[in-house]
């Protein structure tokens, strides 16, 4: 039950500003409850997702 979307920050600056994009790639989890910037290891991504689900 995961949905993912890719958005080009240069083409959608309002959306990039809304989610405070700091770098590319940036993963936004649950509409901003969690975030990860850059290519991160799988374990760290899992930790970010779990943390976002608790908020």
PQR file of N, CA, C, O and H, with PARSE charges and radii, in Angstrom:
ATOM      1  N   UNK A   1       0.828  -1.178   0.000 -0.4000 1.5000
ATOM      2  CA  UNK A   1       0.000   0.000   0.000 -0.0000 2.0000
ATOM      3  C   UNK A   1       0.881   1.253   0.000  0.5500 1.7000
ATOM      4  O   UNK A   1       0.761   2.128   0.857 -0.5500 1.4000
ATOM      5  N   UNK A   2       1.753   1.300  -0.976 -0.4000 1.5000
ATOM      6  CA  UNK A   2       2.646   2.444  -1.124 -0.0000 2.0000
ATOM      7  C   UNK A   2       2.359   3.109  -2.455  0.5500 1.7000
ATOM      8  O   UNK A   2       2.201   2.445  -3.479 -0.5500 1.4000
ATOM      9  H   UNK A   2       1.850   0.589  -1.673  0.4000 1.0000
ATOM     10  N   UNK A   3       2.293   4.422  -2.423 -0.4000 1.5000
ATOM     11  CA  UNK A   3       2.123   5.193  -3.651 -0.0000 2.0000
ATOM     12  C   UNK A   3       3.322   6.115  -3.786  0.5500 1.7000
ATOM     13  O   UNK A   3       3.703   6.784  -2.825 -0.5500 1.4000
ATOM     14  H   UNK A   3       2.421   4.962  -1.591  0.4000 1.0000
ATOM     15  N   UNK A   4       3.907   6.155  -4.943 -0.4000 1.5000
ATOM     16  CA  UNK A   4       5.069   7.013  -5.177 -0.0000 2.0000
ATOM     17  C   UNK A   4       4.831   7.861  -6.418  0.5500 1.7000
ATOM     18  O   UNK A   4       4.220   7.413  -7.388 -0.5500 1.4000
ATOM     19  H   UNK A   4       3.598   5.611  -5.723  0.4000 1.0000
ATOM     20  N   UNK A   5       5.320   9.077  -6.370 -0.4000 1.5000
ATOM     21  CA  UNK A   5       5.241   9.984  -7.516 -0.0000 2.0000
ATOM     22  C   UNK A   5       6.582  10.676  -7.655  0.5500 1.7000
ATOM     23  O   UNK A   5       7.228  10.991  -6.656 -0.5500 1.4000
ATOM     24  H   UNK A   5       5.817   9.440  -5.582  0.4000 1.0000
ATOM     25  N   UNK A   6       6.998  10.911  -8.873 -0.4000 1.5000
ATOM     26  CA  UNK A   6       8.217  11.665  -9.145 -0.0000 2.0000
ATOM     27  C   UNK A   6       7.810  13.028  -9.698  0.5500 1.7000
ATOM     28  O   UNK A   6       6.970  13.127 -10.592 -0.5500 1.4000
ATOM     29  H   UNK A   6       6.473  10.655  -9.684  0.4000 1.0000
ATOM     30  N   UNK A   7       8.419  14.067  -9.152 -0.4000 1.5000
ATOM     31  CA  UNK A   7       8.086  15.432  -9.565 -0.0000 2.0000
ATOM     32  C   UNK A   7       9.389  16.174  -9.851  0.5500 1.7000
ATOM     33  O   UNK A   7      10.331  16.102  -9.061 -0.5500 1.4000
ATOM     34  H   UNK A   7       9.101  13.987  -8.426  0.4000 1.0000
ATOM     35  N   UNK A   8       9.446  16.875 -10.962 -0.4000 1.5000
ATOM     36  CA  UNK A   8      10.597  17.695 -11.305 -0.0000 2.0000
ATOM     37  C   UNK A   8      10.447  19.042 -10.589  0.5500 1.7000
ATOM     38  O   UNK A   8       9.549  19.823 -10.903 -0.5500 1.4000
ATOM     39  H   UNK A   8       8.681  16.933 -11.603  0.4000 1.0000
ATOM     40  N   UNK A   9      11.331  19.301  -9.632 -0.4000 1.5000
ATOM     41  CA  UNK A   9      11.238  20.524  -8.823 -0.0000 2.0000
ATOM     42  C   UNK A   9      11.344  21.782  -9.673  0.5500 1.7000
ATOM     43  O   UNK A   9      10.753  22.805  -9.326 -0.5500 1.4000
ATOM     44  H   UNK A   9      12.061  18.667  -9.378  0.4000 1.0000
ATOM     45  N   UNK A  10      12.081  21.731 -10.772 -0.4000 1.5000
ATOM     46  CA  UNK A  10      12.228  22.900 -11.638 -0.0000 2.0000
ATOM     47  C   UNK A  10      10.930  23.208 -12.383  0.5500 1.7000
ATOM     48  O   UNK A  10      10.645  24.367 -12.682 -0.5500 1.4000
ATOM     49  H   UNK A  10      12.561  20.900 -11.053  0.4000 1.0000
ATOM     50  N   UNK A  11      10.150  22.182 -12.678 -0.4000 1.5000
ATOM     51  CA  UNK A  11       8.891  22.391 -13.385 -0.0000 2.0000
ATOM     52  C   UNK A  11       7.728  22.704 -12.452  0.5500 1.7000
ATOM     53  O   UNK A  11       6.713  23.244 -12.892 -0.5500 1.4000
ATOM     54  H   UNK A  11      10.381  21.240 -12.434  0.4000 1.0000
ATOM     55  N   UNK A  12       7.863  22.375 -11.179 -0.4000 1.5000
ATOM     56  CA  UNK A  12       6.806  22.618 -10.191 -0.0000 2.0000
ATOM     57  C   UNK A  12       7.387  23.333  -8.972  0.5500 1.7000
ATOM     58  O   UNK A  12       7.439  22.754  -7.887 -0.5500 1.4000
ATOM     59  H   UNK A  12       8.688  21.936 -10.823  0.4000 1.0000
ATOM     60  N   UNK A  13       7.822  24.582  -9.136 -0.4000 1.5000
ATOM     61  CA  UNK A  13       8.470  25.298  -8.031 -0.0000 2.0000
ATOM     62  C   UNK A  13       7.565  25.502  -6.815  0.5500 1.7000
ATOM     63  O   UNK A  13       8.052  25.509  -5.685 -0.5500 1.4000
ATOM     64  H   UNK A  13       7.780  25.052 -10.017  0.4000 1.0000
ATOM     65  N   UNK A  14       6.270  25.668  -7.025 -0.4000 1.5000
ATOM     66  CA  UNK A  14       5.365  25.837  -5.882 -0.0000 2.0000
ATOM     67  C   UNK A  14       5.343  24.583  -5.021  0.5500 1.7000
ATOM     68  O   UNK A  14       5.343  24.670  -3.793 -0.5500 1.4000
ATOM     69  H   UNK A  14       5.874  25.662  -7.943  0.4000 1.0000
ATOM     70  N   UNK A  15       5.324  23.435  -5.652 -0.4000 1.5000
ATOM     71  CA  UNK A  15       5.340  22.172  -4.927 -0.0000 2.0000
ATOM     72  C   UNK A  15       6.689  21.977  -4.234  0.5500 1.7000
ATOM     73  O   UNK A  15       6.744  21.509  -3.097 -0.5500 1.4000
ATOM     74  H   UNK A  15       5.324  23.364  -6.649  0.4000 1.0000
ATOM     75  N   UNK A  16       7.763  22.333  -4.915 -0.4000 1.5000
ATOM     76  CA  UNK A  16       9.096  22.245  -4.316 -0.0000 2.0000
ATOM     77  C   UNK A  16       9.193  23.140  -3.085  0.5500 1.7000
ATOM     78  O   UNK A  16       9.776  22.744  -2.076 -0.5500 1.4000
ATOM     79  H   UNK A  16       7.718  22.714  -5.838  0.4000 1.0000
ATOM     80  N   UNK A  17       8.631  24.334  -3.162 -0.4000 1.5000
ATOM     81  CA  UNK A  17       8.625  25.238  -2.010 -0.0000 2.0000
ATOM     82  C   UNK A  17       7.757  24.692  -0.883  0.5500 1.7000
ATOM     83  O   UNK A  17       8.131  24.788   0.286 -0.5500 1.4000
ATOM     84  H   UNK A  17       8.157  24.655  -3.982  0.4000 1.0000
ATOM     85  N   UNK A  18       6.614  24.126  -1.218 -0.4000 1.5000
ATOM     86  CA  UNK A  18       5.694  23.579  -0.213 -0.0000 2.0000
ATOM     87  C   UNK A  18       6.390  22.510   0.628  0.5500 1.7000
ATOM     88  O   UNK A  18       6.205  22.455   1.843 -0.5500 1.4000
ATOM     89  H   UNK A  18       6.310  24.048  -2.168  0.4000 1.0000
ATOM     90  N   UNK A  19       7.189  21.661  -0.021 -0.4000 1.5000
ATOM     91  CA  UNK A  19       7.859  20.581   0.690 -0.0000 2.0000
ATOM     92  C   UNK A  19       9.313  20.896   1.015  0.5500 1.7000
ATOM     93  O   UNK A  19      10.074  20.020   1.426 -0.5500 1.4000
ATOM     94  H   UNK A  19       7.339  21.706  -1.009  0.4000 1.0000
ATOM     95  N   UNK A  20       9.691  22.167   0.824 -0.4000 1.5000
ATOM     96  CA  UNK A  20      11.027  22.667   1.165 -0.0000 2.0000
ATOM     97  C   UNK A  20      12.133  21.768   0.609  0.5500 1.7000
ATOM     98  O   UNK A  20      13.004  21.299   1.342 -0.5500 1.4000
ATOM     99  H   UNK A  20       9.073  22.879   0.490  0.4000 1.0000
ATOM    100  N   UNK A  21      12.075  21.547  -0.690 -0.4000 1.5000
ATOM    101  CA  UNK A  21      13.078  20.711  -1.349 -0.0000 2.0000
ATOM    102  C   UNK A  21      14.452  21.347  -1.159  0.5500 1.7000
ATOM    103  O   UNK A  21      14.666  22.515  -1.481 -0.5500 1.4000
ATOM    104  H   UNK A  21      11.367  21.928  -1.285  0.4000 1.0000
ATOM    105  N   UNK A  22      15.375  20.547  -0.630 -0.4000 1.5000
ATOM    106  CA  UNK A  22      16.726  21.029  -0.333 -0.0000 2.0000
ATOM    107  C   UNK A  22      17.770  20.424  -1.253  0.5500 1.7000
ATOM    108  O   UNK A  22      18.866  20.964  -1.398 -0.5500 1.4000
ATOM    109  H   UNK A  22      15.201  19.597  -0.369  0.4000 1.0000
ATOM    110  N   UNK A  23      17.437  19.319  -1.864 -0.4000 1.5000
ATOM    111  CA  UNK A  23      18.376  18.635  -2.736 -0.0000 2.0000
ATOM    112  C   UNK A  23      17.645  17.596  -3.556  0.5500 1.7000
ATOM    113  O   UNK A  23      16.457  17.338  -3.365 -0.5500 1.4000
ATOM    114  H   UNK A  23      16.547  18.879  -1.746  0.4000 1.0000
ATOM    115  N   UNK A  24      18.388  17.009  -4.471 -0.4000 1.5000
ATOM    116  CA  UNK A  24      17.786  16.016  -5.345 -0.0000 2.0000
ATOM    117  C   UNK A  24      18.629  14.760  -5.276  0.5500 1.7000
ATOM    118  O   UNK A  24      19.849  14.864  -5.402 -0.5500 1.4000
ATOM    119  H   UNK A  24      19.353  17.218  -4.626  0.4000 1.0000
ATOM    120  N   UNK A  25      18.073  13.606  -5.088 -0.4000 1.5000
ATOM    121  CA  UNK A  25      16.644  13.378  -4.886 -0.0000 2.0000
ATOM    122  C   UNK A  25      16.223  13.709  -3.458  0.5500 1.7000
ATOM    123  O   UNK A  25      17.030  13.646  -2.530 -0.5500 1.4000
ATOM    124  H   UNK A  25      17.081  13.522  -4.986  0.4000 1.0000
ATOM    125  N   UNK A  26      14.974  14.056  -3.297 -0.4000 1.5000
ATOM    126  CA  UNK A  26      14.391  14.250  -1.964 -0.0000 2.0000
ATOM    127  C   UNK A  26      13.122  13.419  -1.909  0.5500 1.7000
ATOM    128  O   UNK A  26      12.260  13.512  -2.783 -0.5500 1.4000
ATOM    129  H   UNK A  26      14.319  14.107  -4.051  0.4000 1.0000
ATOM    130  N   UNK A  27      13.023  12.615  -0.878 -0.4000 1.5000
ATOM    131  CA  UNK A  27      11.847  11.776  -0.679 -0.0000 2.0000
ATOM    132  C   UNK A  27      11.013  12.384   0.426  0.5500 1.7000
ATOM    133  O   UNK A  27      11.493  12.571   1.544 -0.5500 1.4000
ATOM    134  H   UNK A  27      13.723  12.540  -0.168  0.4000 1.0000
ATOM    135  N   UNK A  28       9.753  12.695   0.116 -0.4000 1.5000
ATOM    136  CA  UNK A  28       8.821  13.234   1.096 -0.0000 2.0000
ATOM    137  C   UNK A  28       7.873  12.099   1.477  0.5500 1.7000
ATOM    138  O   UNK A  28       7.292  11.449   0.608 -0.5500 1.4000
ATOM    139  H   UNK A  28       9.363  12.543  -0.792  0.4000 1.0000
ATOM    140  N   UNK A  29       7.723  11.867   2.771 -0.4000 1.5000
ATOM    141  CA  UNK A  29       6.934  10.745   3.269 -0.0000 2.0000
ATOM    142  C   UNK A  29       5.691  11.271   3.965  0.5500 1.7000
ATOM    143  O   UNK A  29       5.771  12.160   4.813 -0.5500 1.4000
ATOM    144  H   UNK A  29       8.195  12.395   3.477  0.4000 1.0000
ATOM    145  N   UNK A  30       4.535  10.714   3.600 -0.4000 1.5000
ATOM    146  CA  UNK A  30       3.243  11.075   4.201 -0.0000 2.0000
ATOM    147  C   UNK A  30       3.025  12.577   4.260  0.5500 1.7000
ATOM    148  O   UNK A  30       2.814  13.151   5.329 -0.5500 1.4000
ATOM    149  H   UNK A  30       4.470   9.992   2.912  0.4000 1.0000
ATOM    150  N   UNK A  31       3.079  13.202   3.091 -0.4000 1.5000
ATOM    151  CA  UNK A  31       2.790  14.636   2.938 -0.0000 2.0000
ATOM    152  C   UNK A  31       3.633  15.515   3.847  0.5500 1.7000
ATOM    153  O   UNK A  31       3.159  16.537   4.344 -0.5500 1.4000
ATOM    154  H   UNK A  31       3.250  12.736   2.222  0.4000 1.0000
ATOM    155  N   UNK A  32       4.887  15.119   4.068 -0.4000 1.5000
ATOM    156  CA  UNK A  32       5.804  15.955   4.834 -0.0000 2.0000
ATOM    157  C   UNK A  32       6.049  15.523   6.263  0.5500 1.7000
ATOM    158  O   UNK A  32       6.805  16.187   6.973 -0.5500 1.4000
ATOM    159  H   UNK A  32       5.272  14.289   3.665  0.4000 1.0000
ATOM    160  N   UNK A  33       5.446  14.446   6.711 -0.4000 1.5000
ATOM    161  CA  UNK A  33       5.699  13.962   8.074 -0.0000 2.0000
ATOM    162  C   UNK A  33       7.103  13.394   8.216  0.5500 1.7000
ATOM    163  O   UNK A  33       7.626  13.272   9.323 -0.5500 1.4000
ATOM    164  H   UNK A  33       4.832  13.907   6.134  0.4000 1.0000
ATOM    165  N   UNK A  34       7.700  13.051   7.096 -0.4000 1.5000
ATOM    166  CA  UNK A  34       9.074  12.573   7.064 -0.0000 2.0000
ATOM    167  C   UNK A  34       9.712  13.000   5.763  0.5500 1.7000
ATOM    168  O   UNK A  34       9.025  13.298   4.786 -0.5500 1.4000
ATOM    169  H   UNK A  34       7.274  13.150   6.197  0.4000 1.0000
ATOM    170  N   UNK A  35      11.038  13.027   5.759 -0.4000 1.5000
ATOM    171  CA  UNK A  35      11.745  13.450   4.559 -0.0000 2.0000
ATOM    172  C   UNK A  35      13.159  12.893   4.579  0.5500 1.7000
ATOM    173  O   UNK A  35      13.750  12.711   5.644 -0.5500 1.4000
ATOM    174  H   UNK A  35      11.596  12.785   6.553  0.4000 1.0000
ATOM    175  N   UNK A  36      13.691  12.625   3.406 -0.4000 1.5000
ATOM    176  CA  UNK A  36      15.065  12.168   3.265 -0.0000 2.0000
ATOM    177  C   UNK A  36      15.657  12.830   2.033  0.5500 1.7000
ATOM    178  O   UNK A  36      15.061  12.800   0.956 -0.5500 1.4000
ATOM    179  H   UNK A  36      13.210  12.772   2.542  0.4000 1.0000
ATOM    180  N   UNK A  37      16.827  13.425   2.191 -0.4000 1.5000
ATOM    181  CA  UNK A  37      17.481  14.119   1.088 -0.0000 2.0000
ATOM    182  C   UNK A  37      18.685  13.304   0.631  0.5500 1.7000
ATOM    183  O   UNK A  37      19.498  12.861   1.441 -0.5500 1.4000
ATOM    184  H   UNK A  37      17.312  13.449   3.065  0.4000 1.0000
ATOM    185  N   UNK A  38      18.779  13.117  -0.665 -0.4000 1.5000
ATOM    186  CA  UNK A  38      19.904  12.389  -1.240 -0.0000 2.0000
ATOM    187  C   UNK A  38      19.616  10.905  -1.341  0.5500 1.7000
ATOM    188  O   UNK A  38      18.565  10.422  -0.922 -0.5500 1.4000
ATOM    189  H   UNK A  38      18.118  13.477  -1.323  0.4000 1.0000
ATOM    190  N   UNK A  39      20.571  10.203  -1.903 -0.4000 1.5000
ATOM    191  CA  UNK A  39      20.474   8.748  -2.019 -0.0000 2.0000
ATOM    192  C   UNK A  39      20.913   8.166  -0.682  0.5500 1.7000
ATOM    193  O   UNK A  39      22.082   8.262  -0.311 -0.5500 1.4000
ATOM    194  H   UNK A  39      21.425  10.596  -2.244  0.4000 1.0000
ATOM    195  N   UNK A  40      19.979   7.568   0.032 -0.4000 1.5000
ATOM    196  CA  UNK A  40      20.288   7.059   1.370 -0.0000 2.0000
ATOM    197  C   UNK A  40      20.169   5.540   1.394  0.5500 1.7000
ATOM    198  O   UNK A  40      19.469   4.957   0.566 -0.5500 1.4000
ATOM    199  H   UNK A  40      19.029   7.491  -0.270  0.4000 1.0000
ATOM    200  N   UNK A  41      20.850   4.900   2.339 -0.4000 1.5000
ATOM    201  CA  UNK A  41      20.760   3.444   2.457 -0.0000 2.0000
ATOM    202  C   UNK A  41      19.346   2.981   2.802  0.5500 1.7000
ATOM    203  O   UNK A  41      18.572   3.707   3.426 -0.5500 1.4000
ATOM    204  H   UNK A  41      21.419   5.374   3.011  0.4000 1.0000
ATOM    205  N   UNK A  42      19.030   1.771   2.386 -0.4000 1.5000
ATOM    206  CA  UNK A  42      17.698   1.205   2.597 -0.0000 2.0000
ATOM    207  C   UNK A  42      17.284   1.225   4.071  0.5500 1.7000
ATOM    208  O   UNK A  42      16.137   1.545   4.382 -0.5500 1.4000
ATOM    209  H   UNK A  42      19.659   1.182   1.879  0.4000 1.0000
ATOM    210  N   UNK A  43      18.186   0.895   4.964 -0.4000 1.5000
ATOM    211  CA  UNK A  43      17.872   0.872   6.395 -0.0000 2.0000
ATOM    212  C   UNK A  43      17.466   2.237   6.919  0.5500 1.7000
ATOM    213  O   UNK A  43      16.545   2.352   7.727 -0.5500 1.4000
ATOM    214  H   UNK A  43      19.118   0.635   4.711  0.4000 1.0000
ATOM    215  N   UNK A  44      18.154   3.266   6.459 -0.4000 1.5000
ATOM    216  CA  UNK A  44      17.806   4.623   6.901 -0.0000 2.0000
ATOM    217  C   UNK A  44      16.449   5.046   6.345  0.5500 1.7000
ATOM    218  O   UNK A  44      15.672   5.708   7.032 -0.5500 1.4000
ATOM    219  H   UNK A  44      18.902   3.173   5.802  0.4000 1.0000
ATOM    220  N   UNK A  45      16.166   4.660   5.090 -0.4000 1.5000
ATOM    221  CA  UNK A  45      14.860   4.985   4.507 -0.0000 2.0000
ATOM    222  C   UNK A  45      13.747   4.306   5.296  0.5500 1.7000
ATOM    223  O   UNK A  45      12.711   4.913   5.567 -0.5500 1.4000
ATOM    224  H   UNK A  45      16.798   4.122   4.532  0.4000 1.0000
ATOM    225  N   UNK A  46      13.961   3.053   5.660 -0.4000 1.5000
ATOM    226  CA  UNK A  46      12.970   2.328   6.457 -0.0000 2.0000
ATOM    227  C   UNK A  46      12.748   3.026   7.802  0.5500 1.7000
ATOM    228  O   UNK A  46      11.612   3.141   8.263 -0.5500 1.4000
ATOM    229  H   UNK A  46      14.803   2.560   5.440  0.4000 1.0000
ATOM    230  N   UNK A  47      13.821   3.485   8.422 -0.4000 1.5000
ATOM    231  CA  UNK A  47      13.704   4.202   9.695 -0.0000 2.0000
ATOM    232  C   UNK A  47      12.912   5.500   9.521  0.5500 1.7000
ATOM    233  O   UNK A  47      12.097   5.846  10.376 -0.5500 1.4000
ATOM    234  H   UNK A  47      14.743   3.391   8.048  0.4000 1.0000
ATOM    235  N   UNK A  48      13.148   6.217   8.422 -0.4000 1.5000
ATOM    236  CA  UNK A  48      12.413   7.461   8.151 -0.0000 2.0000
ATOM    237  C   UNK A  48      10.925   7.175   7.963  0.5500 1.7000
ATOM    238  O   UNK A  48      10.081   7.924   8.455 -0.5500 1.4000
ATOM    239  H   UNK A  48      13.811   5.936   7.727  0.4000 1.0000
ATOM    240  N   UNK A  49      10.605   6.099   7.257 -0.4000 1.5000
ATOM    241  CA  UNK A  49       9.204   5.739   7.025 -0.0000 2.0000
ATOM    242  C   UNK A  49       8.536   5.375   8.350  0.5500 1.7000
ATOM    243  O   UNK A  49       7.430   5.836   8.632 -0.5500 1.4000
ATOM    244  H   UNK A  49      11.290   5.490   6.857  0.4000 1.0000
ATOM    245  N   UNK A  50       9.192   4.558   9.158 -0.4000 1.5000
ATOM    246  CA  UNK A  50       8.625   4.168  10.458 -0.0000 2.0000
ATOM    247  C   UNK A  50       8.405   5.391  11.338  0.5500 1.7000
ATOM    248  O   UNK A  50       7.376   5.501  12.005 -0.5500 1.4000
ATOM    249  H   UNK A  50      10.090   4.183   8.929  0.4000 1.0000
ATOM    250  N   UNK A  51       9.360   6.302  11.342 -0.4000 1.5000
ATOM    251  CA  UNK A  51       9.239   7.524  12.143 -0.0000 2.0000
ATOM    252  C   UNK A  51       8.057   8.366  11.666  0.5500 1.7000
ATOM    253  O   UNK A  51       7.309   8.901  12.485 -0.5500 1.4000
ATOM    254  H   UNK A  51      10.196   6.212  10.800  0.4000 1.0000
ATOM    255  N   UNK A  52       7.883   8.488  10.355 -0.4000 1.5000
ATOM    256  CA  UNK A  52       6.779   9.282   9.799 -0.0000 2.0000
ATOM    257  C   UNK A  52       5.440   8.665  10.146  0.5500 1.7000
ATOM    258  O   UNK A  52       4.468   9.394  10.348 -0.5500 1.4000
ATOM    259  H   UNK A  52       8.491   8.054   9.690  0.4000 1.0000
ATOM    260  N   UNK A  53       5.356   7.343  10.222 -0.4000 1.5000
ATOM    261  CA  UNK A  53       4.111   6.683  10.549 -0.0000 2.0000
ATOM    262  C   UNK A  53       3.712   6.904  12.004  0.5500 1.7000
ATOM    263  O   UNK A  53       2.531   6.817  12.341 -0.5500 1.4000
ATOM    264  H   UNK A  53       6.145   6.752  10.058  0.4000 1.0000
ATOM    265  N   UNK A  54       4.677   7.187  12.862 -0.4000 1.5000
ATOM    266  CA  UNK A  54       4.390   7.422  14.281 -0.0000 2.0000
ATOM    267  C   UNK A  54       3.912   8.840  14.529  0.5500 1.7000
ATOM    268  O   UNK A  54       3.275   9.110  15.547 -0.5500 1.4000
ATOM    269  H   UNK A  54       5.636   7.258  12.589  0.4000 1.0000
ATOM    270  N   UNK A  55       4.210   9.749  13.610 -0.4000 1.5000
ATOM    271  CA  UNK A  55       3.814  11.163  13.791 -0.0000 2.0000
ATOM    272  C   UNK A  55       2.414  11.412  13.347  0.5500 1.7000
ATOM    273  O   UNK A  55       1.931  12.542  13.432 -0.5500 1.4000
ATOM    274  H   UNK A  55       4.728   9.530  12.783  0.4000 1.0000
TER
END
